[in-house]
Amino acid sequence: MTTTQILTPQAFAKLREIRASAPHKISEVYAARRTRKVLTGEQIFIIAADHPARGALKVRNDAEAMANRYDLLERLAVALTHPGVDGVLGTPDIIDDLALLGLLEDKIVVGSLNRGGLAGSSFEMDDRMTAYDIPSIVRDRLDFAKTLLRINLSEGGSLNTMTANSQMVSAAAAARVPIMLEPFMNVRTNGKFTNQLTPEAAITSTAIATALGNSSAYTWLKLPAVDHMEKVMEATTLPTLLLGGDASTNPDETYARWKTSLALPGVRGLVVGRTLLYPADDNVKGAIDIAASLVHN
C-alpha cells in the first residue's frame, strides 16, 4: 500500500453501505457532478485504471499488484487530488467508486468501453464492448470514451474488434462525445499476443484507426511514444494522447521520451496508468509530480 493515505476507513465503509443499500445515489452523484470542458486545445493529463477489467493485474514482477481494490482507489486518490492531473480513465466499477468517494469533481472522466479481450484467453483478439457504451457515457455525463483496437492480421477476432470500434466511433460522433482509439498492430509469438512498438507498426495502426466509423469529427488517438514519433504524428491530423508504456522500463528513459513526444504537433497530453500508479519506488505522488510537470510545462 502506498504510504500516502487520503481515503479513510470511514470513507470506504460509506462507499460499501451506499452500494448495498442506496445504489440510486450513484446516478444522483453523476447528475450533480461539476464537469469541465475537454476540447479546449490545452494539453491534458489523464490517469488510466481500466486494466483490472481485462484480468491484467500484473505490474513488473507482482502478478497481483492491482488486485487490492482499496489500494488501487487510494493510489487513484493520490493522483486525482494532485492539481496537475486533469482526469481519469476507467470502467464503470472504478468510476462509480471514484464518484461516490467525491474524487471526480472538475475532472475529465473517460469511460472505457471494450474489455472483452481478456488477457491470455483464446478470444483475446475478439475484444468486444463489455463495459461502457455511448448511451451510458451520455447518461452519466462522462466526458470522453475510450476503446482498445488491437489488429492481428492472423486472428479473425480482430475483424469483430474493428467492427465494434467502428460502431462506437459512429455512435460517439452522433452523440458529440469525444472518443479516443488506442490502436496497435499485434502479433502472436509463442502463444502470447504482443503489440508491435515500431514506428512502422504505429503508422499502420494509426492509418487504420483514423478511418473507422462514419465520421472522424470526434475521434482522438491514444498512441505509444515509439521511436521516430515525429513520423507517426505525420500520419494523422487527429488530436493524439500518449499512452504510458511498460511499467518495467527505466523511468528516466520513459520521462525523456514523453517530454520529446509532448512537444510534437498534434500531441495533446498523456494517458498513463500503471507506470505512475505503481512506480518502482512506490512514490505515487513523486511520479505524478514529474509527469504533470511534463504535460503542463
N, C-alpha and C positions, 0 to 999 in steps of 0.2 A: 504494500500500500504506500502510495506517495506520502511523504512526511507532512505536506501542507494540507491541513484539514479545513474545509469550508462548510461542508454539509454535516449536520449534527445527527445523532441517532433519532432525535425527535422529528427531524425533517423526514427521515426515511420511514418512521412509524406513521406519520401523517400520510405519506405517499401510499403506503400499503393499505391504510384504512380507507382512503378515497377509492382506490382501485377495487376494494372488496365491497364497499357499501354505498358509494356515491359515484359510479363511473360517469354519470351525466355531467359531472363537474369538469371533465376533460374538455368537452365541447364549449363549456362556458369560459374556460380559461383561454381557449383559442379565439373566441369571439371578442374577448376583451383585450387581447394582447396588443401591445404597441408595436407596430411594424415600422419598417424603414424602406426607403427606396433602394432598389437593386441596380437599375440601369442608369447610373449616374456618370459613368465614364471613369470613375476613380478605381484604383486597384483595390481588391478585396482579399481578405484572409479568412478562409473557412476551415474549420476543424472537422475531419471526417470520422464517423464512427459507425459505419454500416457493415463492417467486416463480420461480426458475430452471426448475422443472419445467413451467411453462407457457410457457417461452420468453420470459418477461418479465425481461430482463436490464438494462433501462434505468433509470437514476437521473438525473433532471434532463436535462442535455444529453449525457450519456455513454451511448451506446447499448449498450455492453458493460461497464458498471460491475460487474455481478455475474458476469461470465464467468470470472474467475480464481478457481477453487475454493480455492486455498491462501490467497488474500487474504480470501475470504469466511470461511473457517474461522478465520483469525486474528482477524477482527472479531468473530466469534461467541465466540471465546475471551476477548476483552476483556470482552464482555458477561457471559458465564457465570461468570467469576471475580469479577464485581462482587457484593458482598454484598446489594445491593438487587434483583438480578434473580432471580426465582423459577423461571424455566424457559424452554423453547424450543419453537417450533413448526416442524416441517419434514417433508419427505418422507423415505422410508427411506434414500436415499443419503446425505443430510446427517446424519440422526440416527445412522446406523451409523458414519459418520466421527467424530462427536462422542463416541459411546460408546467407540470404540476409542482416542480421544485422552484418555479419562478425564474428560470435561467434563460428564457427566450425573449425577454423584453428588449425591444430596439435591436434585435438581431436578425440577420438574414437566415431563414430556415429553409434548408434544402431537403426535399423528400426523395429517398432512394427507392426506385421502382422495381428493378429486376434483381432478385436474389435467388432465383430458381436453379442456377447452375452451381449446385453445391460442390464445394472443394473435394476433389478425389472421387466424385461419383461417375458412373458410366454415362450420365446425361449432362455432364458439366458444361458442354458447349451449347446445350439447348437451354439457354438462360432466359426463362420466361418471367413475366411480371408477377411477382408474388407478394409485393409489399404495397406501396402507394400506387395509385393510378392518377390520371389528371383530375377526374372529378373529386377525388378525396383531397388532392392538393388544394383545389379551389374551396372545398368545404371547410377545411381547417385554416384557410387564409395563409397558407405557406407561400413562400416567395419564389421558389425555384424547384425544378425537378431534375433528377439525375438518372442516367442509365449507363450500364456497362455493355460494351459492344466488342466482344472477342470474336475474331474472324479466323477460323481454322479451315483452310481450303480442303482438308482431307476429312472433315467431320460434317455430316449432313445436318446436325443440330444447329450449326451456325446460321443456316438459312432461316430457321424459326426465330432465332435471336435477332437477325437483321429485320425480319418482318415485324416482330414485336416492337423493336426500336422505331421502325418507320411509322407504325401506327401511333406510338406515343408522341413522336415529333409532330405529326399532323394534328393530334388532339391538343397538344400544348400550344401550337400556333393558333388554333381556333379559339382557345381559351385565353390567349395572350399571356401564357405562363412561360417564362424563360426555362429552357431545358438544356442541361449540359450532357453531352455524349462523351464517354470515355472509351475511345477505340484502340484496339490492339490487333495486330496480326499475331496469330498464335500457332504454335506447332506442338506436336506430341512427341516427346522423346522418352524412351524407356518407360512408357506408360503414364508419364506425367505431362500435363498441359503447361506450356511455358509461353509467356508473352515475349515477343521479339522486340528488343530495345535498341534497334539500329535506326539510323536516320531514314534509310530506305523503307523500312517497315512502318515507321511512324508516318512518313509521307503517304504511303499507300493506304493505311488505315484512315488517315485524315481525308483523303480523296473520297473514299467510300462513305464515311460517316456524314460528310457535309451534304451529300446528295440524297440522304434518306428523308422521307416524308414529302408531303405535298406543298410545304413551304419551309424555307430556312430562316424566316424572319426572326424567330425567337430561339434559334439554335446557337448554343455555345459549345466549345470543345473543352475537354479536360485531358491534357496530354502529358506524357512523361518528358522530363527535361533530359533529352538524349544528346549525344554528341552532335555537333553541327546543327544546333537548334534553330539557327537563323535560316537554314534551308527548309526546315519543317514549317516554320512560320510563313515562308514564302508560298506554301501550298494552300493557304486559306486566307480568306478575308474575315472569317468569323472570330468573334471575341474568344479568347482562349485563357483557361486557367491551368496552372501547372500542378500536377499531382505530386505526392510526397516522395515516392520512391521506396526503395528497400531499406527497412529499419536497421539492417546489419551493415550498411555502407558507412564508411567513415563520416562522422557528422560534419567535419570541416570541409570535406570534399562536396558533400551534399549542399551545404550552405553556399559554397562558392559557385556551384552550378546553378542554384536558384538565383543568386544575385545577377549572374550574367544573363540568364534567360529572362528575368523580370524586366530587363532593360530593352527587350526586343519589341518592335511594333506589333500590336495586336495582343500582347500578353497582358491580362487584366488581373493577375493575382495568383494566389496559392490555394490549393485544397489539399490538406495534409492530415493524416491520421496517426497511425502507429508510430511513425518516426518521431513525432512530438509528444504524443500521449504516453509513450513508453520509451523514453530516451535511455541510453545505456547507463547514464549516471542517475537515473530516476528523478532528475530535477526537471519536472514538467514546466514550471514557471520559467526557468532559465532557458529552456529550449524555445518556449513560446516568445520570450523576450527577443531572441535572436531573429526568429522568423518574422515576427511583427515588424522589427526594425528594417528588414529587407523589403517588405511589402510597402510600408508606409514612409520610407525614407524620402 
